[in-house]
Amino acid sequence: MDKFSWQAIDMRLVAVVASLLISCFTFAFPEPLNDDAFLYIRTAEIFLRDGASAAFSHYSWASYSILIAAFSLTGMTLIQSAFFLNGLFFAVLTYAFMSVVKTVNSSSNVLAAAAVLILVFPELNEYRHFIIRDIGFWALVFAAIWQVTLFLQSNRLAHALAYFTSLLLAATLRLEAIVYLAFVPLVLLFFVKETLQLRRVKMLILGSIAGFVSICLALLASGVNVFALAAEFVSTYSPFLQNAFIPEPEQNREMSTMLFGSYGAVYSGYYLSVFMAAGFFALLLISIANAIGLPLLGILIVGLKTQFNSLRESNIKVLLATMLVNFTIVFGFIFVTRFLPSRYSMVLAISIAAIISVLVGQWFTANSKHSTPWQKYLPYLIVTYLFIDSYVSFGRSTSYIDEGIQWLAAEQLQQGQLITNTASIGYFSRAVEDYDQTSDDAFKEKVARAKPGDFIAVETHQSLTSFIEEQLESRQFEQLVAFPKDSTARLIIYRRVN
């Protein structure tokens, strides 16, 4: 009987199994849900009750919620379905990530480094406790990177179709997928030199145009008003665009004065946009460095210094094109909105992680026989640090939310008797129908319409402090209880008395 050989096992499948086990662990030991989660859950409820049209009316990007609802038909709750779906997405992302790395370097050391890194990459794995559509988007984008790389290597039409399919599916989760579909092939024109591969890239450009038209027609045929979605998207960002490129003169003067002083503002008005762009560019670089983390950033710098030539000659053209497109998207977003969520730069961060995997694997291959003791043990220390950073939470306890939910459950509230700015309290108390609408403005409006006997559960925020004080001064509300009871109140429950 032949001996069992670990080398015969596909390392990608081992990593996928590990990813699924980690997802099971995070589901077994849950953390408080993110606020976005309740929007997706509420939309899934609407889909199950009223159908797709109502779901898309409630939330324009309802595809993720519809998937959650579909899995719930197996008997799982909506929250269980969401975590099950995200576990599958993480598994797909793990396999696609390692497949991308394999197209660059298929050595066992490189694949082992990729498996470990994707499973302990803090910026990514912190989202395992989240219910968000972005995870599926990242998985499909990396599946597209993998398939287009294979297409450029083999010219097999199946890989091109898989590339288009991946990005078209990703577009149902995030609109940025259309940008990748349109611009990654265009950017590849600057990286590809061989005549045969240039021809394949041009085929991708034509296919991207056809794919964009196809998805628009498919959405229209399924009852989704593409033009309304586009109009909503434009209307959402048009104020930001106007403020960024055609600011009010008075606003321009105030900003110049704040940045350069009253004297410098006289001469700096024409250069304000350039100064802001340079500042946002530096901020984005810092944000990306923070996303990678100090240990991995150090490995990246040292690796590029020692292995730059070998990396340049490897097959990373598609990865670089995707990184450039993502960087441009994020820079445009931060310049226009003055806001930078880490999720938007995740494709770039994971792409850098793929390059780090290649550098680390190649280093192990080159130094396996003559490494010093510290070189042997340092990787284990770094992996331990990354694991702790990924899966151990050092944030403030939110047990006060659970205490508040239990207290409200004991009151046996009826629907309409509770007003709250915390989605989790609204959802788990089952006393708030539109529990996903918890913005400060919506909360204040509901409090203004409160009736005697209504309960108001407030998670304290600085933006609501003065508003709550005003309500107490009017003597229309009395405080019933605050949580946690042994420290500064984070959740206060009131009742309207008159």
C-alpha positions as CSV (number, residue, x, y, z in Angstrom):
1,M,0.0,0.0,0.0
2,D,1.4,3.4,-1.0
3,K,2.3,5.8,1.8
4,F,0.1,8.7,2.4
5,S,1.6,11.9,0.8
6,W,0.7,15.3,2.1
7,Q,2.1,16.8,-1.1
8,A,-0.7,15.1,-3.1
9,I,-3.3,17.1,-1.2
10,D,-4.4,20.4,-2.7
11,M,-3.4,23.0,-0.1
12,R,-6.3,25.2,-1.2
13,L,-8.8,22.6,0.0
14,V,-7.0,22.3,3.4
15,A,-7.3,26.1,3.7
16,V,-11.0,26.0,2.7
17,V,-11.8,23.4,5.4
18,A,-9.8,25.5,8.0
19,S,-11.8,28.6,6.9
20,L,-15.1,26.8,7.3
21,L,-14.1,25.6,10.8
22,I,-13.1,29.1,11.8
23,S,-16.5,30.3,10.5
24,C,-18.2,27.7,12.7
25,F,-16.2,28.8,15.7
26,T,-17.2,32.5,15.2
27,F,-20.8,31.4,14.8
28,A,-20.6,29.3,18.0
29,F,-19.1,32.2,19.9
30,P,-20.8,35.3,18.4
31,E,-20.1,38.9,19.0
32,P,-22.6,41.8,18.9
33,L,-23.9,42.3,15.4
34,N,-22.8,45.3,13.3
35,D,-25.5,47.9,12.6
36,D,-25.6,47.1,8.9
37,A,-26.6,43.5,9.7
38,F,-30.1,44.6,10.7
39,L,-30.7,46.4,7.4
40,Y,-30.0,43.2,5.6
41,I,-32.1,41.1,8.0
42,R,-35.0,43.5,7.7
43,T,-34.8,43.5,3.9
44,A,-34.8,39.6,4.0
45,E,-37.9,39.7,6.1
46,I,-39.6,42.0,3.6
47,F,-38.6,39.7,0.7
48,L,-40.1,36.6,2.4
49,R,-43.3,38.5,3.2
50,D,-43.8,40.8,0.2
51,G,-41.4,39.6,-2.6
52,A,-38.4,41.0,-4.4
53,S,-40.0,44.2,-5.6
54,A,-40.8,45.3,-2.0
55,A,-37.3,44.2,-0.9
56,F,-35.6,46.4,-3.5
57,S,-37.9,49.3,-2.7
58,H,-36.8,49.0,0.9
59,Y,-33.1,48.7,0.1
60,S,-31.7,49.1,-3.4
61,W,-29.0,46.4,-3.0
62,A,-31.2,43.6,-1.8
63,S,-29.5,40.7,-3.6
64,Y,-27.5,39.8,-0.5
65,S,-30.7,39.9,1.7
66,I,-32.5,37.7,-0.9
67,L,-29.7,35.1,-0.6
68,I,-30.1,35.2,3.2
69,A,-33.8,34.7,2.9
70,A,-33.3,31.8,0.5
71,F,-31.0,29.9,2.9
72,S,-33.5,30.5,5.7
73,L,-36.0,28.4,3.8
74,T,-33.9,25.4,5.0
75,G,-35.1,26.0,8.6
76,M,-32.4,28.3,9.8
77,T,-33.1,31.7,11.3
78,L,-32.2,34.7,9.2
79,I,-29.1,35.5,11.3
80,Q,-28.0,31.9,11.1
81,S,-28.5,32.0,7.3
82,A,-26.4,35.1,7.0
83,F,-23.5,33.6,8.9
84,F,-23.8,30.4,6.9
85,L,-23.7,32.4,3.7
86,N,-20.7,34.4,4.9
87,G,-18.9,31.2,5.8
88,L,-19.4,30.0,2.2
89,F,-18.2,33.4,0.9
90,F,-15.1,33.2,3.1
91,A,-14.4,29.7,1.8
92,V,-14.7,30.9,-1.8
93,L,-12.4,33.9,-1.1
94,T,-9.8,31.6,0.5
95,Y,-9.8,29.3,-2.5
96,A,-9.7,32.1,-5.0
97,F,-7.0,34.0,-3.1
98,M,-4.8,30.9,-3.0
99,S,-5.5,30.2,-6.7
100,V,-4.4,33.7,-7.6
101,V,-1.2,33.1,-5.6
102,K,-0.8,29.8,-7.4
103,T,-0.8,31.5,-10.8
104,V,2.2,33.5,-9.6
105,N,4.2,30.8,-7.9
106,S,2.9,27.2,-7.4
107,S,5.6,26.0,-5.0
108,S,4.4,24.3,-1.8
109,N,6.1,26.9,0.4
110,V,4.3,29.8,-1.3
111,L,0.9,28.1,-1.1
112,A,1.5,27.2,2.6
113,A,2.3,30.9,3.2
114,A,-0.8,32.0,1.3
115,A,-3.0,29.5,3.3
116,V,-1.7,30.8,6.7
117,L,-1.9,34.5,5.7
118,I,-5.5,34.5,4.4
119,L,-6.6,32.7,7.6
120,V,-4.9,35.1,10.0
121,F,-5.0,38.4,8.0
122,P,-6.4,40.7,10.6
123,E,-8.0,43.3,8.4
124,L,-10.1,40.6,6.7
125,N,-10.8,38.2,9.4
126,E,-12.2,40.9,11.8
127,Y,-15.2,40.8,9.5
128,R,-16.1,37.2,10.2
129,H,-18.5,38.4,12.9
130,F,-20.1,40.9,10.5
131,I,-23.2,40.5,8.3
132,I,-22.2,42.5,5.3
133,R,-22.5,42.0,1.5
134,D,-18.8,43.0,1.0
135,I,-17.5,39.5,1.8
136,G,-19.2,38.0,-1.2
137,F,-18.0,40.9,-3.3
138,W,-14.4,40.4,-2.3
139,A,-14.7,36.6,-3.0
140,L,-16.1,37.2,-6.5
141,V,-13.6,39.8,-7.4
142,F,-10.7,37.5,-6.5
143,A,-12.4,34.7,-8.4
144,A,-12.4,37.1,-11.4
145,I,-8.7,37.9,-10.9
146,W,-7.9,34.2,-10.9
147,Q,-10.0,33.5,-14.0
148,V,-8.7,36.4,-16.1
149,T,-5.1,35.4,-15.2
150,L,-5.8,31.9,-16.5
151,F,-7.4,33.3,-19.6
152,L,-4.3,35.4,-20.4
153,Q,-2.2,32.2,-20.0
154,S,-4.3,29.7,-21.8
155,N,-6.7,31.7,-24.1
156,R,-9.5,29.3,-23.0
157,L,-12.9,30.9,-23.5
158,A,-14.2,29.2,-20.3
159,H,-11.9,31.3,-18.2
160,A,-13.1,34.5,-19.9
161,L,-16.7,33.6,-19.3
162,A,-16.0,32.7,-15.6
163,Y,-14.3,36.1,-15.3
164,F,-17.3,38.0,-16.7
165,T,-19.7,35.9,-14.6
166,S,-17.8,36.5,-11.4
167,L,-17.8,40.3,-11.8
168,L,-21.5,40.4,-13.0
169,L,-22.5,38.5,-9.9
170,A,-20.3,40.8,-7.8
171,A,-22.1,43.8,-9.4
172,T,-25.3,42.6,-7.7
173,L,-23.6,43.1,-4.4
174,R,-21.6,46.2,-5.0
175,L,-21.6,48.6,-7.9
176,E,-17.8,48.9,-8.0
177,A,-17.7,45.6,-9.8
178,I,-18.8,47.4,-12.9
179,V,-15.7,49.6,-12.6
180,Y,-13.5,46.5,-12.4
181,L,-15.3,45.0,-15.3
182,A,-14.7,48.2,-17.4
183,F,-11.2,49.3,-16.3
184,V,-9.1,46.2,-15.4
185,P,-8.8,45.2,-19.1
186,L,-8.0,48.8,-20.0
187,V,-5.3,49.0,-17.3
188,L,-3.9,45.6,-18.5
189,L,-3.1,47.2,-21.8
190,F,-0.3,49.1,-20.0
191,F,1.1,45.9,-18.4
192,V,0.9,43.4,-21.2
193,K,3.6,43.5,-23.9
194,E,3.2,40.2,-25.7
195,T,1.2,40.4,-29.0
196,L,-0.9,37.3,-28.2
197,Q,-1.8,38.5,-24.7
198,L,-2.6,42.0,-26.0
199,R,-5.1,40.3,-28.4
200,R,-6.7,38.5,-25.4
201,V,-6.9,41.7,-23.5
202,K,-8.7,43.4,-26.3
203,M,-11.2,40.5,-26.4
204,L,-11.8,41.1,-22.7
205,I,-12.5,44.8,-23.4
206,L,-15.2,43.9,-25.9
207,G,-16.5,41.2,-23.5
208,S,-16.7,43.8,-20.7
209,I,-18.9,46.0,-22.9
210,A,-21.1,43.1,-23.8
211,G,-21.2,42.1,-20.1
212,F,-22.3,45.5,-18.9
213,V,-25.1,45.6,-21.5
214,S,-26.1,42.0,-20.5
215,I,-26.4,42.8,-16.8
216,C,-28.5,45.9,-17.4
217,L,-30.9,43.9,-19.6
218,A,-31.0,41.0,-17.1
219,L,-31.9,43.4,-14.2
220,L,-34.6,45.1,-16.3
221,A,-36.0,41.8,-17.3
222,S,-36.2,40.7,-13.6
223,G,-38.1,43.8,-12.7
224,V,-35.2,45.9,-11.3
225,N,-35.3,49.5,-12.5
226,V,-31.7,50.0,-13.5
227,F,-32.3,53.6,-14.4
228,A,-33.8,54.3,-11.0
229,L,-30.8,52.7,-9.3
230,A,-28.4,54.8,-11.4
231,A,-30.4,57.9,-10.6
232,E,-30.4,57.1,-6.9
233,F,-26.6,56.5,-7.0
234,V,-26.0,59.8,-8.8
235,S,-28.3,61.7,-6.4
236,T,-26.5,60.2,-3.4
237,Y,-23.1,61.4,-4.5
238,S,-24.0,64.6,-6.5
239,P,-23.9,66.9,-3.4
240,F,-20.4,65.5,-2.6
241,L,-19.3,65.9,-6.2
242,Q,-20.5,69.5,-6.3
243,N,-18.9,70.3,-3.0
244,A,-15.6,68.7,-4.1
245,F,-15.3,70.3,-7.5
246,I,-17.5,73.4,-7.4
247,P,-17.3,74.5,-3.7
248,E,-19.1,77.6,-2.5
249,P,-16.7,80.6,-2.4
250,E,-17.5,81.3,1.2
251,Q,-16.8,77.6,2.1
252,N,-13.6,77.8,0.1
253,R,-12.4,80.9,2.0
254,E,-13.2,79.3,5.4
255,M,-11.3,76.2,4.6
256,S,-8.3,78.1,3.3
257,T,-8.3,80.2,6.4
258,M,-8.5,77.2,8.7
259,L,-5.6,75.5,6.9
260,F,-3.3,78.4,6.1
261,G,-4.3,81.2,8.3
262,S,-5.9,84.5,7.4
263,Y,-2.8,85.8,5.5
264,G,-2.0,82.6,3.7
265,A,-5.7,82.1,2.7
266,V,-5.4,85.2,0.4
267,Y,-2.8,83.4,-1.8
268,S,-3.8,79.7,-1.4
269,G,-7.3,79.6,-2.8
270,Y,-6.2,78.4,-6.2
271,Y,-4.2,75.6,-4.7
272,L,-6.6,74.4,-2.1
273,S,-7.9,71.4,-4.3
274,V,-4.3,70.3,-4.9
275,F,-3.5,70.6,-1.2
276,M,-6.6,68.6,-0.3
277,A,-5.8,65.9,-2.9
278,A,-2.2,65.5,-1.7
279,G,-3.5,65.3,1.9
280,F,-6.1,62.6,1.0
281,F,-3.5,60.7,-1.0
282,A,-1.2,60.6,2.1
283,L,-4.1,59.7,4.3
284,L,-5.0,56.8,2.0
285,L,-1.4,55.5,2.0
286,I,-1.4,55.6,5.8
287,S,-4.8,53.8,5.9
288,I,-3.5,51.1,3.6
289,A,-0.3,50.7,5.7
290,N,-2.5,50.4,8.8
291,A,-4.7,47.8,7.1
292,I,-1.7,45.7,6.3
293,G,-0.3,46.0,9.8
294,L,3.3,46.7,11.0
295,P,4.6,43.1,10.9
296,L,3.4,42.4,7.3
297,L,4.4,45.9,6.1
298,G,7.9,45.2,7.3
299,I,7.9,41.8,5.5
300,L,6.6,43.6,2.4
301,I,9.4,46.2,2.4
302,V,12.2,43.8,3.1
303,G,10.8,41.3,0.6
304,L,10.5,43.9,-2.2
305,K,14.0,45.0,-1.5
306,T,15.5,41.5,-1.8
307,Q,13.2,39.9,-4.3
308,F,12.0,42.7,-6.5
309,N,13.5,41.4,-9.8
310,S,12.0,37.9,-9.4
311,L,8.6,39.4,-8.4
312,R,8.6,41.7,-11.4
313,E,9.2,38.8,-13.8
314,S,6.4,36.8,-12.2
315,N,2.8,36.7,-13.4
316,I,1.3,39.5,-11.3
317,K,0.0,41.8,-14.1
318,V,-3.7,41.2,-13.3
319,L,-3.1,41.6,-9.6
320,L,-1.4,44.9,-10.2
321,A,-4.1,46.1,-12.6
322,T,-6.8,45.3,-10.0
323,M,-4.8,47.0,-7.2
324,L,-4.5,50.2,-9.3
325,V,-8.2,50.2,-10.1
326,N,-9.1,49.7,-6.4
327,F,-6.7,52.4,-5.4
328,T,-8.2,54.8,-7.9
329,I,-11.8,54.0,-6.7
330,V,-10.9,54.5,-3.0
331,F,-9.0,57.7,-3.7
332,G,-11.9,59.1,-5.7
333,F,-14.3,58.1,-2.9
334,I,-12.2,59.8,-0.2
335,F,-11.6,62.9,-2.2
336,V,-15.3,63.3,-3.0
337,T,-16.9,62.2,0.3
338,R,-14.1,63.0,2.8
339,F,-14.8,59.5,4.2
340,L,-12.7,56.4,4.1
341,P,-14.2,53.1,5.3
342,S,-11.7,50.2,5.5
343,R,-14.0,47.9,3.5
344,Y,-13.5,50.0,0.3
345,S,-9.7,49.3,0.2
346,M,-10.0,45.6,1.2
347,V,-9.4,44.4,-2.4
348,L,-6.1,46.3,-2.4
349,A,-5.2,45.0,1.1
350,I,-5.9,41.4,0.2
351,S,-3.9,41.8,-3.1
352,I,-0.9,43.1,-1.1
353,A,-1.4,40.1,1.1
354,A,-1.1,37.8,-2.0
355,I,2.2,39.5,-2.9
356,I,3.5,39.1,0.7
357,S,2.6,35.4,0.5
358,V,4.7,35.0,-2.7
359,L,7.6,36.9,-1.1
360,V,7.5,34.8,2.2
361,G,7.2,31.5,0.3
362,Q,10.1,32.3,-1.9
363,W,12.2,33.3,1.0
364,F,11.5,30.0,2.8
365,T,12.4,28.1,-0.3
366,A,15.7,30.0,-0.7
367,N,16.7,29.9,3.0
368,S,15.3,26.6,4.3
369,K,18.7,25.0,4.7
370,H,20.8,27.9,6.1
371,S,18.5,30.0,8.2
372,T,19.5,31.4,11.6
373,P,17.6,30.5,14.8
374,W,15.7,33.8,14.9
375,Q,14.8,33.4,11.2
376,K,13.3,30.0,12.1
377,Y,11.2,31.2,15.1
378,L,10.2,34.8,14.0
379,P,7.6,33.6,11.5
380,Y,5.8,31.7,14.3
381,L,5.8,34.8,16.5
382,I,4.4,36.9,13.6
383,V,1.6,34.3,12.9
384,T,0.7,34.2,16.6
385,Y,0.4,38.0,16.7
386,L,-1.7,38.0,13.5
387,F,-4.0,35.3,14.9
388,I,-4.6,37.1,18.1
389,D,-5.1,40.4,16.2
390,S,-7.7,38.6,14.0
391,Y,-9.7,36.7,16.5
392,V,-9.3,38.2,20.0
393,S,-11.3,41.3,20.7
394,F,-9.9,43.9,22.9
395,G,-12.8,46.4,22.5
396,R,-15.1,47.6,25.2
397,S,-17.7,45.1,26.4
398,T,-21.2,45.6,25.0
399,S,-22.9,43.3,27.5
400,Y,-25.0,46.3,28.5
401,I,-27.0,45.7,25.3
402,D,-27.9,42.1,26.4
403,E,-28.8,43.4,29.9
404,G,-31.1,46.0,28.3
405,I,-32.8,43.5,26.1
406,Q,-33.4,41.2,29.0
407,W,-34.9,44.0,31.1
408,L,-37.2,45.1,28.3
409,A,-38.3,41.4,27.7
410,A,-39.4,41.3,31.3
411,E,-41.6,44.3,30.7
412,Q,-43.4,42.3,27.9
413,L,-43.6,45.3,25.5
414,Q,-46.1,45.4,22.7
415,Q,-45.1,46.6,19.2
416,G,-45.0,50.4,19.1
417,Q,-44.2,50.9,22.8
418,L,-40.4,51.1,22.3
419,I,-38.3,53.8,20.7
420,T,-34.5,53.1,20.4
421,N,-31.4,54.2,18.5
422,T,-29.9,50.8,18.8
423,A,-30.9,48.3,16.1
424,S,-30.0,45.2,18.1
425,I,-32.4,46.2,20.9
426,G,-35.1,47.0,18.4
427,Y,-34.7,43.6,16.7
428,F,-34.3,41.3,19.6
429,S,-37.0,43.0,21.7
430,R,-39.5,42.4,18.8
431,A,-41.1,45.7,19.8
432,V,-39.9,47.8,16.9
433,E,-41.1,47.1,13.4
434,D,-38.5,49.3,11.5
435,Y,-35.6,48.4,13.8
436,D,-33.1,49.1,11.0
437,Q,-34.0,52.8,11.0
438,T,-31.9,54.0,13.9
439,S,-30.2,57.2,12.6
440,D,-30.1,60.2,15.0
441,D,-32.6,62.1,12.9
442,A,-35.1,59.2,12.8
443,F,-34.7,58.6,16.5
444,K,-35.3,62.3,17.4
445,E,-38.4,62.3,15.1
446,K,-39.8,59.2,16.9
447,V,-39.1,60.6,20.3
448,A,-41.0,63.8,19.4
449,R,-44.0,61.7,18.5
450,A,-43.8,59.5,21.7
451,K,-47.0,58.9,23.7
452,P,-47.3,58.6,27.4
453,G,-46.2,55.1,28.5
454,D,-43.8,54.6,25.7
455,F,-40.3,53.4,26.5
456,I,-37.2,55.1,25.1
457,A,-33.9,53.0,25.1
458,V,-31.0,55.2,24.3
459,E,-27.4,54.1,23.6
460,T,-25.5,57.2,24.7
461,H,-23.6,59.1,22.0
462,Q,-22.1,62.5,22.2
463,S,-24.4,63.7,19.3
464,L,-27.5,62.9,21.4
465,T,-26.4,64.2,24.8
466,S,-27.9,67.6,24.5
467,F,-31.1,66.3,22.9
468,I,-31.6,63.9,25.9
469,E,-30.9,66.6,28.4
470,E,-33.5,68.8,26.7
471,Q,-36.1,66.0,27.0
472,L,-35.3,65.5,30.7
473,E,-35.6,69.2,31.4
474,S,-39.1,69.2,29.9
475,R,-40.0,66.6,32.6
476,Q,-41.8,64.5,30.0
477,F,-39.5,61.6,30.6
478,E,-38.4,59.7,33.7
479,Q,-35.3,57.5,33.8
480,L,-36.1,53.9,34.7
481,V,-32.7,52.1,34.5
482,A,-29.2,52.4,33.1
483,F,-26.7,49.8,32.0
484,P,-24.1,48.8,32.9
485,K,-25.0,49.3,36.5
486,D,-21.4,49.2,37.9
487,S,-19.8,51.8,35.6
488,T,-20.6,54.8,33.3
489,A,-24.0,54.3,31.7
490,R,-23.9,53.3,28.1
491,L,-27.6,52.4,27.7
492,I,-30.4,54.4,29.5
493,I,-34.1,53.5,29.4
494,Y,-36.7,56.2,29.9
495,R,-40.5,56.2,29.9
496,R,-42.6,59.1,28.8
497,V,-44.9,60.2,31.6
498,N,-47.0,62.9,30.1
